[in-house]
Amino acid sequence: MQNKTMPVILLMSFIVLLIFQRCTSRDNDSIPPDSTPEYVCNKIQRDIVLTGKIDDPFWAKASPVTLVDAASGKPGRFQTEVRLLYNDTYLYVAFRCEDDYVWGTVTERDGPVYTEECVEVFVNPASLFHQYYEINVSPKGVIFDASLLNSRTPENPKAKYIPLWQLNLVDLQIKIFVDGETDHPGRARGWSAEYAIPFAELWGAPNVPPKDGDLWRINFYRIDTPENEQMEFYAWSVLGIADFHRPWDFGHLKFKSQD
């Protein structure tokens, strides 16, 4: 896509977003308090060195959480661990995935990596039902990122949602590491991914960068496909169903800038 067209697409997408939110808003559009899990995200004072291996010493400051079966909440067949940190510029997310068959065929940006294998961050800076971001990456390093407009509610969980995939995050940085070989069953031990998500490109946050105590909504997912069309769905905040686009089930992300 040529650079000349990008500002027009961004402006049109922003107008659509505003109209959508106005049309779908209620008296109180904020997601109400609930019992979903909370992750306390610690602040660091420098950038993480991204290698895909999660080997920067600062990752020791991040508490690990484990993904489970998205529908049942039971342990998954493979272990999946997630960690988070942040500084004034980026939200850092790291996934470590056990896997004995690491593969992928999608090669283009915003291609359907979610039909094969990937890890996913759904982040909601404004804590609203109807707009959030989806940022996925495959073990081949292929990124799908979009802003989502979602008319769903707990009362109408099957309503439409619209991905604005034109809104690619320009300063998004992701690194991948595969422990073993790709595309060969039984020749891998797992893979890992590190994200640096730029705060400046996320709309809706009350403060940029986040202040101590700020709360966002977030969920982490993994799709593992040991064979074509045999997909396994993992999540941090359990959904009760293999449907990731349920923002009222997202967990809480609490920013902590002080020890």
HELIX and SHEET records of a PDB file:
HELIX    1   1 MET A    6  THR A   24  1                                  19    
HELIX    2   2 PRO A   57  LYS A   61  5                                   5    
HELIX    3   3 VAL A  113  THR A  115  5                                   3    
HELIX    4   4 PHE A  199  GLU A  201  5                                   3    
HELIX    5   5 PRO A  247  ASP A  249  5                                   3    
SHEET    1   A 9 VAL A  65  THR A  66  0                                        
SHEET    2   A 9 THR A  80  TYR A  86 -1                                        
SHEET    3   A 9 GLU A  38  LYS A  43  1                                        
SHEET    4   A 9 GLY A 251  LYS A 256  1                                        
SHEET    5   A 9 LEU A 215  GLU A 227 -1                                        
SHEET    6   A 9 CYS A 118  ASN A 124 -1                                        
SHEET    7   A 9 GLN A 131  VAL A 137 -1                                        
SHEET    8   A 9 ILE A 143  ASN A 150 -1                                        
SHEET    9   A 9 TYR A 161  LEU A 164 -1                                        
SHEET    1   B 7 VAL A  65  THR A  66  0                                        
SHEET    2   B 7 THR A  80  TYR A  86 -1                                        
SHEET    3   B 7 GLU A  38  LYS A  43  1                                        
SHEET    4   B 7 GLY A 251  LYS A 256  1                                        
SHEET    5   B 7 LEU A 215  GLU A 227 -1                                        
SHEET    6   B 7 GLN A 230  ALA A 235 -1                                        
SHEET    7   B 7 VAL A  68  ASP A  69 -1                                        
SHEET    1   C 5 VAL A  65  THR A  66  0                                        
SHEET    2   C 5 THR A  80  TYR A  86 -1                                        
SHEET    3   C 5 TYR A  90  GLU A  98 -1                                        
SHEET    4   C 5 ALA A 188  PRO A 198 -1                                        
SHEET    5   C 5 GLN A 173  GLY A 180 -1                                        
END                                                                             
